[in-house]
Amino acid sequence: MKTLFQFLREKNKGKATKTLLFSIIYSLVSLIAFSQEKDTTCVNQLSEVFVSAVRVTAKTPVTFTNIDKKELKNRNLGQDIPILLNFMPSVVTTSDAGNGVGYTGIRVRGSDATRINVTINGIPYNDAEASGTYFVDLPDFASSLESIQLQRGVGTSTNGAGAFGASLNLLTDSNSKQSFAEISNSGGSFNTRKSTVKFSTGLLNDRFEMAGRLSSINSQGYIDRASSDLKSYFLQGTYIGKSSLIKALVFGGAEKTYQAWNGIDAAMLANDRTFNYSGMFTDEMGNIRFYSNETDNYQQDHFQLHWNEKINNQWNINVALHYTKGKGYYENYNEDASFEDYGLLPVSGALSTDLIRQKWLDNDFYGTTFSVNYKKVKWDVIIGGSWNKYEGKHYGKVIWARFASTSELGDHYYDDFGLKTDRTVFSKANYQLTQKLSFYADLQYRRVNYKANGVQADMVNDSFGFFNPKVGVNFDLNPTNSLYFSYARANREPNRTDYENGNPKPEKLDDFELGWRHKTSKFRWTTNVYYMLYKNQLILTGELDDVGNPMRANTDKSYRLGAELEAIYILTKQLSLQLSMTTSSNVIKDGSKQKQIAYSPALIGSSIISYEPFQNFKLIWLQKHVGPQYLDNSESSISRLSGYSVNDLNVAYEIKPKSIFKSIAFTGLLNNFMNKNYVSNGYMYGADPYYFPQARINFLLGMTLKF
């Protein structure tokens, strides 16, 4: 261990905190493994509890939906995680490339990804400065997921960024008792291809398991040049002791995508809906050309260590350490760039120059999460928290210029930074007062310190202390029906872009939820009403800043009032119907006037009809409807985005031959099979709307061999 510590110290010279973190991880694994070696007579496999501190159950008065790996696998043919979640209640998704591969976006109850708290095994995933989530950095991550829980509204206390519209909890694969290997290949429209290899050793000596995955996804995209070249990996080791469960995970991905985030104007939408302005320039001869490397390039690597210890039948402890390394850039061809903006001296006879720039991010995110769970008769209590730190560098390089002036290769034309520390403690309890009545209380305190500088912003040095109480009640009317009510408070700090574009204030949300759950063997539903009352909500204005980030502005008072319905009806053994519908009013209060909040359709609905004519063969018809919405807060007709309805067809067939293969599975996805022209997203550039059109009819086909 001394040798390893010395190696890490040299490797991370000047980064004492990270060195200590890696040393603790190594020491912890060594200590626990040694202590368990003495008792090999009894192996008691523990359940997956790594996300128990941030997830909820039907006994908790929180609105939520679960989706497991069986539901994901039939449509997991290369599209990003947000697209796979498209048919969950109150969800709206979009894709820059138009076909769900590459950069994608998700909104829940009108709240975009910067306001959705995302955790992986309870570890925060949101970018600490931008608050967003970029699943393009983890391509094919759905192939390594056991389940997903989407909590709508504030939800329960979690780690990381505050949930202002929803929280998304991802749980990676559980251990497999049996060894297996799996090869998956799929392909389809726009030259889309996905290759995945998975394996597991199974439990060795009833104690250890190693499992992993390698994936590659390529696509040309529906939009011109909107290509994606995505690589990812996943490796985990599991140790099961008499009372311990230890998991060490390493996963990550690298992406290279041609930029398609500019959208197109109304004239181009009517005449050439796949046109892409990105990379366009005029050469010295006056010809329109496109720069071939107008790309986004980023790699992200994650390290997690989880230790769960069952003390006795009442007490359970969970501790996790994590570290994420991210580094990458996007590259642009800029015409007639000012010498001054890039730190260059003017060249005689020239006022500007064409150049190629790269804007870099180089960041480290590390910390710990922990929880203690006590269960006995009427009580279920969790005390937990987290400490996380982000260190980010922002810098720019000019890699070519027509008139290079005094520049040198490798020079930075700006050097900025961001430092953020996030500390959270919470205590939550469910108390079963009677057989039918239970109470829920959840108290969280979150402390945030943020320091940053930027080209457009003065030095930022802010600290925030947020107290977020939550209370609720659950009443079981009978074995098939229950009612719940909850109140939850959430507070959020502004992100880096907010500071660069103004003088933002922190936001506050009071969320009221009233719901009814019904469950029988053939029919179950959840229907609920929500009222989300905001103070100083940072609302999307519909505009973009000069680097393509959505701009937001505080509004004094606003609210979201809505009703949601989610239902599953098992008509026969072969036929089932799944429905979801959300109707809502999303309003900015401006004195005596009221305006609709941008990107908040009043109606969202979906249906899934699943038919299994014979065993292991499924036909699934998926339908999605999104009502009209506005691209800014003016309610002008020009900023109104039309509603749309899209139909997909999913086919899945599995055979289990008596050969070396345990199973052979065929899957197919026919997207937008009614061939609709529709637009899922857009923004306002001054007085003009810009749109993101989505692909017309397209398909994906896949085959998986498991042996």
MOFEN-V322027 format. One record per helix or strand of 2 or more residues. SS is the DSSP state (A for helix, B for strand). FROM is the first residue (numbers start at 1). LEN is the number of residues. If there is no record, write none. Layout:
ss=SS from=FROM len=LEN
ss=SS from=FROM len=LEN
//
This chain:
ss=A from=2 len=10
ss=A from=16 len=22
ss=B from=64 len=5
ss=A from=69 len=5
ss=A from=81 len=4
ss=B from=91 len=5
ss=B from=104 len=5
ss=A from=113 len=3
ss=B from=116 len=5
ss=B from=123 len=2
ss=A from=135 len=4
ss=A from=141 len=4
ss=B from=145 len=8
ss=B from=166 len=7
ss=B from=180 len=9
ss=A from=189 len=3
ss=B from=192 len=9
ss=B from=208 len=12
ss=B from=228 len=13
ss=B from=244 len=15
ss=B from=264 len=2
ss=A from=266 len=6
ss=B from=280 len=3
ss=B from=288 len=3
ss=B from=295 len=16
ss=B from=315 len=24
ss=A from=340 len=3
ss=B from=352 len=25
ss=B from=379 len=23
ss=B from=412 len=21
ss=B from=437 len=16
ss=B from=460 len=19
ss=B from=481 len=12
ss=A from=496 len=5
ss=B from=507 len=13
ss=B from=523 len=22
ss=B from=550 len=21
ss=B from=575 len=16
ss=B from=593 len=4
ss=B from=603 len=12
ss=B from=617 len=10
ss=B from=629 len=2
ss=A from=637 len=3
ss=B from=640 len=2
ss=B from=644 len=12
ss=B from=663 len=9
ss=B from=679 len=7
ss=B from=688 len=6
ss=B from=698 len=9
//
